[in-house]
Amino acid sequence: MTAFGKLVRTTAFRLTLVYLLLFAIFAASLLGYFAWNTRRMITEQIAETVNSELVELSSQFQSGGIRGLASAIEARTLRPGANLYLVTTPQGQGVAGNIASLAPGVMDSPGWVETVYQRLQETDNAKQHFALVRVSQLSGGFRLLIGRDLEERRRLIGIVARAANWSVLVVIVLGLAGGVFVARRVLRRIDAMTGTTQRIMAGDLSERVPVGRSGDEIDRLAENLNAMLERIEALMAGLKEVSDNIAHDLKTPLTRLRNRAEDALAKSSNEAEYRSALERTIEESDGLIRTFNALLMIARAESGQARDNMTDFDAAEIAGGIQELYEPLAEDKGLTLAVNAEPATMRGNRELINQALANLVENAIKYGKPFKPVEGIGQKPADILIEAHRDGDNIAFSVTDHGPGIPEADRARAVERFVRLDTSRTQPGSGLGLSLASAVATLHGGDLRLADSQPGLRVTLVIPNRDVEQKAA
């Protein structure tokens, strides 16, 4: 397709043509109304002048008879730019006036009429003029015609018509030029966006749609497309990272699982050894299943599928349930687990929020240590504290422990999948607990915050309080 063909097919060019047509119709209608109103005004002025002269000449006829009327008409015909006059006898013979001929039957009917005529002493007998005249009947059968030539009206209408023609022509030319300019400008921007999308489809996910500085609808579209592309690039990078992590981090437990089964077949000699090998295999398999379940939950959270299961529930009830569930496990490790929660109705995916908070408590139990009170301090605080409270328009779930914590430089990396810091490599786990909590926070429009509890770590899951927002709306 040629460049001109692409140009005329653009929506901008077609819209310009539509607006141009509408504007041309509007301009033509406006000029037409002006011409009609001008014609009407001139006709009314002619009628007013003729009526005024008819009154004066009728008075002359009543006072001076036909001779006085003829004398007055002869005098008026000598004036520059004189009107048209004609007095006829009852038989139709001319008595006085400046008209040589009229259209047939004009003098037979009193009233207003537009007619052709010729003036007296006119050299070009073929030339005809148009006039608006009024015929009135006088006493004695005489008839009086008074009129005005319509050349001025015709000339003025001609001027308006020529102005209208030129105006419409100028509007069309400028409109087409403006349409071509706008269409070419829009087409360049669309072509730039098309080129970017083609490079993205070719595999370069780092490309972005160019954004201008005008802030118009195309710029807003480009900004939204860029945000979408950034999200797609992040998801693809995450998918690649997950694939790589699965290939590396799950290869070890699968290999260990196979080796144990192989050792059991090769070395076990009695039922007790086989049973022990099977129990270790089942334990290893349960760990793998938990890892895959965590990955599935993260995938559900990041894809937004879990938004369909949003319900209303009490944040304090969630925190209390987690405390009851994990308190025996904490006691087995010599840790105290306490909860400090205030009733707060919120809306979200209860299952995912419950799992995220459980992951945070599991991490605190796994890496936490008993609190060592400083001399002179009052009551010893809990080793692990679960909190749930309102934080402005948000609900904040936090878990605080007194373990080694996470250095500030590693906190951003700690929420990535399968990431296990050096201090945690000796502990069992898959490195997905904080990743799931972060994905759950993102699903609900919140965030996961890691802070120092001096000593230890404080992890806060911040969820926007939809219940508060809906009531405010």
C-alpha positions in Angstrom: 0.0 0.0 0.0 1.3 3.5 -0.9 2.0 6.2 1.7 -1.0 8.2 0.4 -3.2 5.1 0.6 -2.2 4.5 4.2 -2.8 8.2 4.9 -6.4 8.3 3.5 -7.3 5.1 5.3 -6.4 6.5 8.7 -9.2 7.3 11.2 -7.8 10.8 11.8 -8.1 11.6 8.0 -11.6 10.2 7.8 -12.7 12.1 10.9 -11.2 15.2 9.4 -13.2 14.7 6.3 -16.4 14.2 8.3 -15.7 17.4 10.4 -14.9 19.2 7.2 -18.1 18.2 5.5 -20.1 19.2 8.6 -18.3 22.6 8.9 -18.8 23.2 5.1 -22.5 22.5 5.5 -22.7 24.8 8.5 -20.8 27.6 6.7 -22.9 27.3 3.6 -26.1 27.3 5.7 -24.9 30.4 7.5 -24.0 32.2 4.3 -27.3 31.1 2.7 -29.2 32.5 5.7 -27.2 35.8 5.5 -28.0 36.1 1.7 -31.7 35.3 2.3 -31.9 37.8 5.1 -30.1 40.4 3.0 -32.5 39.9 0.1 -35.5 40.2 2.5 -34.2 43.3 4.0 -33.6 45.0 0.6 -37.1 43.9 -0.5 -38.6 45.5 2.6 -36.7 48.7 2.0 -37.9 48.9 -1.6 -41.5 48.2 -0.5 -41.3 50.9 2.2 -40.0 53.5 -0.3 -42.6 52.5 -2.9 -45.4 52.8 -0.4 -44.2 56.2 0.7 -44.1 57.5 -2.9 -47.6 56.0 -3.6 -49.0 58.0 -0.7 -47.4 61.2 -2.0 -48.4 60.7 -5.6 -51.9 59.7 -4.7 -52.2 63.1 -2.9 -50.9 64.8 -6.0 -53.6 63.1 -8.1 -56.4 64.1 -5.7 -55.3 67.7 -5.6 -54.1 68.3 -9.2 -55.8 65.6 -11.2 -54.1 63.6 -13.9 -52.1 66.6 -15.2 -50.8 67.3 -11.7 -49.8 63.6 -11.3 -48.1 63.5 -14.7 -46.2 66.7 -13.9 -45.0 65.3 -10.5 -43.9 62.0 -12.1 -42.0 63.8 -14.9 -40.1 65.8 -12.3 -39.3 62.7 -10.3 -38.0 60.8 -13.3 -35.3 63.4 -13.8 -33.7 62.7 -10.4 -30.5 60.6 -10.3 -31.3 57.0 -9.4 -35.0 57.6 -9.8 -37.5 54.9 -9.2 -39.8 53.5 -11.9 -43.0 55.3 -12.7 -45.8 54.7 -15.2 -49.3 56.2 -15.4 -51.8 54.7 -17.9 -55.3 55.6 -19.1 -58.2 53.2 -18.6 -57.4 51.9 -22.1 -53.8 51.2 -21.2 -52.1 54.0 -23.0 -49.1 55.6 -21.2 -49.6 59.1 -19.9 -46.3 59.7 -18.0 -43.3 57.7 -16.7 -39.9 56.4 -17.5 -40.9 52.8 -18.5 -40.9 51.8 -22.2 -42.3 48.3 -21.8 -43.4 45.7 -19.2 -44.3 42.1 -19.2 -47.8 41.5 -20.5 -50.6 41.8 -17.9 -48.7 43.6 -15.2 -50.9 46.7 -15.3 -54.1 44.6 -15.2 -53.9 43.5 -11.6 -53.3 45.8 -8.7 -50.7 44.7 -6.1 -47.0 43.7 -5.9 -45.2 41.8 -8.6 -41.6 41.2 -9.8 -41.4 41.8 -13.6 -39.0 42.5 -16.4 -39.0 46.0 -18.0 -37.2 48.4 -20.3 -36.6 52.0 -19.6 -37.3 54.9 -22.0 -34.4 56.1 -24.2 -32.5 52.9 -23.6 -30.2 52.1 -26.6 -30.0 48.4 -26.1 -33.5 47.2 -26.7 -32.5 43.5 -26.1 -31.4 44.2 -22.6 -34.0 43.6 -19.9 -34.1 44.5 -16.3 -35.9 43.2 -13.3 -37.9 45.3 -10.9 -40.2 45.0 -7.9 -43.3 47.1 -8.7 -46.7 48.0 -7.1 -49.7 48.7 -9.3 -52.6 50.7 -7.9 -55.8 51.9 -9.4 -56.8 55.5 -9.3 -60.2 57.1 -9.7 -61.4 57.5 -13.3 -59.8 54.2 -14.3 -56.3 55.5 -14.4 -53.5 53.1 -13.1 -50.3 54.1 -11.4 -47.2 51.9 -11.2 -44.3 52.6 -8.9 -41.3 50.3 -8.6 -37.6 49.9 -8.0 -34.9 48.2 -10.1 -33.6 45.0 -8.5 -30.0 45.4 -9.8 -28.7 46.4 -6.4 -30.2 43.4 -4.8 -28.9 41.1 -7.5 -25.4 42.6 -7.3 -25.3 42.3 -3.5 -26.6 38.7 -3.7 -23.9 38.0 -6.3 -21.2 39.4 -3.9 -22.5 37.2 -1.1 -22.6 34.2 -3.4 -19.0 34.7 -4.6 -17.8 35.2 -1.1 -19.6 32.0 -0.1 -18.0 30.1 -3.0 -14.5 31.3 -2.1 -15.1 30.7 1.6 -16.2 27.1 1.0 -13.2 26.6 -1.3 -10.8 28.0 1.3 -12.4 25.9 4.0 -12.1 22.7 1.9 -8.5 23.4 1.0 -7.4 24.3 4.5 -9.4 21.5 6.0 -7.8 18.9 3.6 -4.4 20.4 4.4 -5.1 20.2 8.1 -6.5 16.7 7.7 -3.3 15.5 5.9 -1.1 17.2 8.6 -3.0 15.6 11.5 -3.3 12.2 9.8 0.4 12.2 9.0 1.3 13.1 12.5 -1.0 10.4 14.0 0.2 7.9 11.4 3.8 8.5 12.3 3.0 7.9 16.0 1.0 4.8 15.1 3.8 3.5 12.9 6.3 4.0 15.7 4.0 2.0 18.0 3.6 -0.7 15.3 7.4 -0.9 14.9 7.8 -1.3 18.6 5.2 -4.1 18.8 6.9 -5.9 15.9 10.2 -5.8 17.7 8.5 -7.1 20.9 6.9 -9.9 18.9 10.3 -10.8 17.6 11.5 -11.4 21.2 12.8 -8.1 22.5 10.7 -7.6 25.6 12.8 -4.6 26.7 11.3 -2.4 23.9 8.8 0.3 24.9 6.3 2.4 23.0 7.5 6.0 22.6 5.5 8.5 24.6 5.2 12.1 23.5 4.9 15.2 25.7 1.4 16.3 24.7 -0.4 14.1 27.2 -3.1 13.3 24.7 -5.1 10.0 24.4 -2.3 8.4 22.3 0.2 9.2 25.0 -2.1 7.8 27.7 -2.5 4.7 25.6 1.3 4.4 25.1 1.8 4.8 28.9 -0.7 2.0 29.6 0.9 -0.2 27.0 4.3 0.4 28.5 3.0 -0.5 32.0 1.5 -3.7 30.5 4.8 -4.5 28.7 6.7 -4.0 32.0 4.3 -6.3 33.7 4.6 -8.9 30.9 8.4 -8.6 31.0 8.4 -9.0 34.8 6.2 -12.1 34.5 8.3 -13.6 31.8 11.5 -12.9 33.8 9.8 -14.5 36.8 8.7 -17.5 34.7 12.3 -17.9 33.5 13.6 -17.5 37.0 11.1 -20.1 38.4 12.0 -22.5 35.6 15.7 -22.1 36.4 15.2 -22.4 40.1 13.0 -25.5 39.8 15.7 -27.1 37.6 18.4 -26.3 40.1 16.7 -26.4 43.5 14.4 -29.3 43.0 17.0 -31.4 41.2 18.8 -32.0 44.6 15.8 -33.4 46.5 14.7 -35.5 43.6 18.2 -36.9 43.2 18.3 -37.6 47.0 14.9 -39.3 46.8 16.1 -41.5 44.0 19.4 -42.4 45.8 17.5 -43.3 49.0 15.2 -45.6 47.0 18.3 -47.1 45.3 20.1 -47.6 48.6 17.1 -49.3 50.1 16.9 -51.7 47.3 20.7 -52.4 47.4 21.4 -52.4 51.1 18.2 -53.1 53.1 18.1 -56.6 54.3 15.0 -56.7 56.6 11.5 -55.1 56.9 12.6 -52.5 59.4 15.3 -51.1 57.1 12.8 -51.0 54.2 10.3 -49.3 56.4 12.8 -46.7 57.5 13.8 -46.0 53.8 10.1 -45.7 52.8 9.4 -43.2 55.7 12.4 -41.1 54.6 11.2 -41.3 51.0 7.6 -40.2 52.1 9.1 -37.3 54.1 11.2 -36.2 51.2 8.1 -36.5 48.9 6.0 -34.4 51.3 8.6 -31.7 51.2 8.5 -31.7 47.4 4.7 -31.6 47.4 4.8 -28.6 49.8 7.2 -26.9 47.5 5.0 -27.4 44.5 1.9 -26.3 46.4 3.7 -23.1 47.4 4.6 -22.5 43.8 1.0 -23.1 42.7 -0.3 -20.7 45.4 2.2 -18.0 44.3 1.2 -18.5 40.7 -2.5 -18.1 41.7 -1.8 -15.0 43.6 0.4 -13.4 40.9 -2.1 -14.2 38.1 -5.0 -12.7 40.0 -7.1 -15.8 39.9 -7.6 -15.7 43.6 -9.5 -12.4 43.4 -12.7 -14.5 42.7 -12.6 -15.8 46.3 -12.7 -12.6 48.2 -14.7 -12.7 51.4 -15.2 -10.6 54.6 -13.5 -11.8 57.7 -12.0 -10.6 61.0 -8.2 -10.0 61.0 -8.0 -10.7 64.7 -9.6 -14.1 64.1 -6.9 -15.0 61.6 -4.1 -14.0 63.9 -5.7 -15.9 66.8 -6.1 -19.1 64.7 -2.4 -19.0 63.7 -1.4 -18.6 67.3 -3.4 -21.6 68.4 -2.0 -23.7 65.5 1.7 -22.9 66.0 1.9 -22.5 69.8 2.7 -26.2 70.4 5.4 -26.1 67.8 6.9 -23.0 69.3 6.9 -24.5 72.8 8.8 -27.6 71.4 11.6 -25.2 70.4 11.5 -23.4 73.7 9.8 -20.3 72.4 6.8 -18.3 73.6 4.2 -17.3 71.0 1.8 -14.4 71.7 -0.8 -12.5 69.8 -1.8 -8.9 70.0 -4.8 -8.3 67.7 -7.7 -5.9 67.5 -11.0 -6.8 65.8 -11.0 -5.4 62.3 -13.3 -6.5 59.5 -11.5 -6.7 56.2 -12.1 -8.2 52.7 -9.6 -10.5 51.0 -8.7 -14.1 50.1 -8.9 -15.6 53.6 -7.0 -18.8 52.5 -4.1 -17.0 51.0 -3.8 -14.4 53.8 -3.9 -17.3 56.4 -1.2 -19.2 54.5 1.0 -16.1 54.2 0.8 -15.4 57.9 1.4 -19.0 58.7 4.6 -18.9 56.5 5.8 -15.9 58.4 5.2 -17.6 61.8 6.9 -20.8 60.6 10.0 -18.7 59.6 10.0 -17.0 63.0 9.9 -20.3 64.8 12.5 -21.8 62.5 15.0 -18.9 62.8 13.9 -17.2 66.1 15.7 -17.5 69.4 14.6 -16.9 73.0 14.6 -13.3 74.0 17.5 -12.4 76.3 16.3 -9.6 78.6 18.5 -6.8 79.4 19.3 -6.3 83.1 16.8 -4.0 84.7 14.1 -4.5 82.1 10.6 -5.2 83.3 8.4 -8.1 82.0 10.0 -10.4 79.5 8.2 -10.0 76.1 7.2 -13.0 74.0 9.8 -14.5 71.8 7.5 -14.4 68.8 4.7 -11.8 68.6 1.8 -11.9 66.1 0.0 -8.6 65.6 -3.0 -7.5 63.6 -4.3 -3.9 63.8 -5.5 -1.1 61.7 -3.0 1.2 60.1 -4.8 4.1 58.5 -6.9 2.6 55.7 -4.9 -0.6 55.8 -4.9 -3.8 57.9 -1.3 -4.7 59.0 -0.4 -8.3 60.0 3.1 -8.5 61.6 5.3 -11.2 63.0 8.3 -10.2 65.2 11.0 -12.6 66.3 14.4 -12.2 68.1 16.5 -14.3 65.7 19.5 -13.2 63.6 17.3 -11.1 61.3 18.0 -10.2 57.7 20.6 -7.6 56.7 19.1 -4.6 55.0 21.1 -5.2 51.8 19.5 -8.7 51.5 15.9 -7.9 52.2 14.9 -7.2 48.6 16.5 -10.5 47.5 15.0 -12.4 50.4 11.4 -12.3 48.9 12.5 -13.9 45.6 11.6 -17.5 44.9 14.0 -20.2 46.2 16.3 -17.6 47.6 17.9 -18.8 50.9 20.4 -16.6 52.6 23.7 -18.0 54.0 22.3 -18.0 57.6 19.4 -20.3 56.5 21.0 -22.8 54.3 21.4 -25.3 57.2 17.7 -25.2 57.9 15.1 -27.2 56.1 12.9 -25.4 53.6 12.5 -24.3 50.0 12.9 -20.5 50.2 9.3 -19.8 49.2 7.7 -18.5 52.4 8.5 -14.8 51.9 7.8 -15.1 48.2 4.3 -16.3 48.8 3.6 -13.6 51.4 4.9 -11.0 48.9 2.6 -12.4 46.2 -0.4 -12.4 48.5 0.3 -8.7 49.4 0.6 -7.8 45.7 -2.7 -9.6 44.9 -4.5 -7.5 47.5 -2.8 -4.2 46.4 -0.6 -4.1 49.5 3.0 -4.8 50.2 5.4 -6.9 52.4 7.7 -4.9 54.6 10.9 -6.3 56.3 12.3 -4.3 59.2 14.8 -4.7 62.1 13.3 -5.5 65.5 16.7 -5.0 67.3 17.4 -7.8 67.5 15.6 -10.0 65.1 13.2 -9.4 62.2 9.8 -7.8 61.9 7.8 -8.8 58.8 4.6 -6.8 58.2 2.0 -7.8 55.6 0.0 -4.7 54.7 -3.4 -5.2 53.1 -5.7 -2.3 52.0 -8.8 -2.3 54.1 -11.5 -2.7 51.4 -14.2 -2.6 54.0 -13.2 0.9 55.0 -13.0 2.1 51.4 -16.4 0.8 50.5 -18.1 2.5 53.5 -16.3 5.7 52.7 -17.6 5.5 49.1 
